[in-house]
Amino acid sequence: MISPIVQNVEGRVQYGEAYHGYWVQDMYALNPHFGTHQDLLDLSKAVHDRGMYLMVDTVINNLAYITDGRNPATSIDYSALRPFNDSMFFHPYCKITDYDNYPLAQTCWTGDDVVPLPDLKTEDSQVQSMLMDWIRKMMATYSIDGLRLDAAKHITPSFLPLFQNASGAFITGEVFEPSVKTICGYQKDLPSVPNYPIYYSILEAFTKGNTSSLTNQVEVMKQTCSDVTALTSFSENHDVARFASFKDDIALAKNVLTFTMLFDGIPMIYQGQEQHFSGASDPENREALWLSGYNTNAPLYQLATRLNRIRKHAAQIDPAFVDSQTFPIYTGSSEMGFRKGAEGRQLVMVLSTQGMDSGKYELDMPIGYQPGFVVTDVLNCANYSINDMGLLKEVVYADMEGRMERRILI
């Protein structure tokens, strides 16, 4: 997935420039800092030639204007915005004072008095028609396969399915919420949103050692959402602090990445996660990837490559694998076991929250195989036999490179 592609406001403010693509000024022009019309056509073709899909981050809740501290209610020249070049297309200026108040969050403005983000009337039929015309042209021109919809929480809910139908593509909408009820409720309007409840449980498990937080949340999500497998699974993004800013432990980072890529849903890996970037809150978490030298030998890069192959292999031998649900099969004081896939072809994750300081210890775990069955840890190419009690007995430890601290068994 690539950043929003349209033209943003120009100019530098106290916290930087519109390098990220979210300060939209002209929806019908491309961001010249990202490339040209032909560059985007070439990128789309190159992606599709590799059998991949092109997803684009998209902003339709608002546009942007630099006021540099002046009153946004009186300082915006709407004629500079395209195609919404009049104040009649926007809600009157007001600040969001309570993000849990959805009517307020959907009619007041995000941003601040340096770069306010004029809030489009996405409930208005003319605004809706203009947005749908725009997305149809963008999808057709650049052969876009899917969208991330920025700030979906702030958009009129009834417009979300209309916009998706106009796009003719898969959409995952950003709803920055820890509430299971809220996240699952949005599947009435969009097929996919980020799995924030699981994200916060990942942090609880791997930064605080609260294993039951994650195993319990897996069950709650299955029981509440209409389709957990359509949500996006993530452990880092540009709105939250990097995992390494909480725990600079490569063994824990490998466990987190393993769960993220093999759990239910569509894995989303934020650029730089594979390099073990450690930036905290915005903007520290938006590091330039080229500063890493695009290191393909980085431990997490190598692990992500292997996990992607494992996921693809599991889907090849069992076409229903991706749509199957994950079941917690073990919760210990510092270990967790998860099973995904049909019986006899299941994939089992064994994860540890002990990190690099772990000593060597034995673990007995029921993983759903019959006594005498031999399973293979596909990360370390080691075989294990299920004992007469139906348990997997293994020795768990972490070496100096963070290996042997998580297993994937088939």
C-alpha positions, 0 to 999 in steps of 0.5 A, a space after each residue: 500500500 502506498 501513501 495518499 497520491 494527490 497534491 498536498 498543501 505546500 509550505 513548511 510549518 513548525 512541525 514540518 511539511 506534508 511529506 505524508 500525503 494527508 494534507 490534501 489540497 487538490 484531489 485531481 492533481 498528483 503529489 509532484 514530490 511523489 512522482 508524475 502521472 506516468 510514474 504512477 502508471 509505471 508503478 501500477 504496471 510493475 506491481 501487477 506484473 509481479 502478481 501483486 495488488 496496488 492499494 492506495 491510502 485515500 483521504 476523503 474526510 477533509 482537505 487541508 489549509 495552512 493558517 499558521 495560528 490564525 483563526 481557521 473559521 475566518 482564515 481559509 481561502 476555499 477557492 484554493 481547494 479542489 474540487 471543493 472550492 467553496 465553504 458550502 461543501 464543509 461543516 462550519 469550523 469547530 474543534 473536536 472536544 470529545 473523540 468518543 462523541 461520534 456526531 461531534 467527531 463526524 461534523 467538527 474538524 481534525 487538525 489544529 490552528 496551524 494546519 486545520 483540516 476542513 471537514 467535508 459534509 460527507 452526508 451531503 448528496 452533492 459532496 457524495 456525488 463529487 467524491 464518488 465521481 473522483 474515486 471512479 476516475 482514480 481507480 480506472 486511471 491507475 488500475 488501483 485494486 484496493 483502498 485504505 480509507 483514512 479517518 473513516 471514523 469521522 465520515 458519515 457512516 451511511 456514505 461508507 458503503 456508497 463510496 466503496 460501491 463507487 470504488 468497485 474495490 476492497 476498502 479497509 477504513 481507519 477507525 482508531 478505536 480500542 473498543 471491540 463493539 465499535 470496531 466490529 460494528 463498523 463491519 456493517 458499513 465496510 468489510 474491513 477496519 484495523 484490528 485495534 483491540 488485538 493491537 492493544 492486547 499484543 502490547 499487553 502481552 509482549 510488553 507487560 507479560 499479560 498473556 491472557 489479555 491476548 488469548 482472551 481477546 482473540 476469542 472475544 473478537 471471534 464472537 463479536 465481529 461478523 468476519 475477523 479474517 477481513 480485518 487488518 492485523 498489525 502491530 505498528 503503524 504511522 499513528 502509534 509508537 513503534 514496538 521497539 520504543 516500548 521494548 527494545 528486545 529483538 526476541 519479543 519483536 520476532 514474536 510480535 511479528 510472527 503473531 501479526 502475520 499468521 493471525 486472522 486477517 490481512 497482515 499489514 507491516 508498516 515500513 521500517 518495522 522490518 528494520 526494527 525502527 524504534 521511533 515513539 509517537 508521531 513524528 518519531 515513528 515516521 522515520 525515512 526508510 532509506 536511512 536503513 539502507 534497505 537492509 534485506 539482511 535485517 533479522 526482522 526482514 528475513 523473518 517477515 520473508 519466511 513468515 510470508 512463505 509459510 502463510 502462502 504455503 499453508 494457503 496452498 495446501 489448505 485453500 480454506 486456511 486464510 478464512 479459518 479462525 485462530 483458536 488459543 490452545 494454551 495460555 501460560 504465565 509467559 507462553 501462548 499457543 494458537 492454532 489455525 487451519 483444518 485438523 490435520 493441516 493446522 498451523 500452530 504458533 508457540 509464542 513466548 513473552 520472556 524475551 532475550 533474558 529468557 533462560 532454558 526451560 521445558 514446556 508441555 503443551 497440548 497442540 491438537 495432534 494425536 500421540 505419536 504424531 511428528 510435527 515440524 518447526 518450520 522456522 528452525 527445521 526441527 521435528 518434535 513428537 507428540 507424547 503419549 499424553 497428546 502433549 508437545 514437550 519442548 525446550 524453550 530458550 532465546 539465544 543471543 540473536 533472538 532465535 528459538 523463542 517462538 515456533 511454528 509447527 505443521 
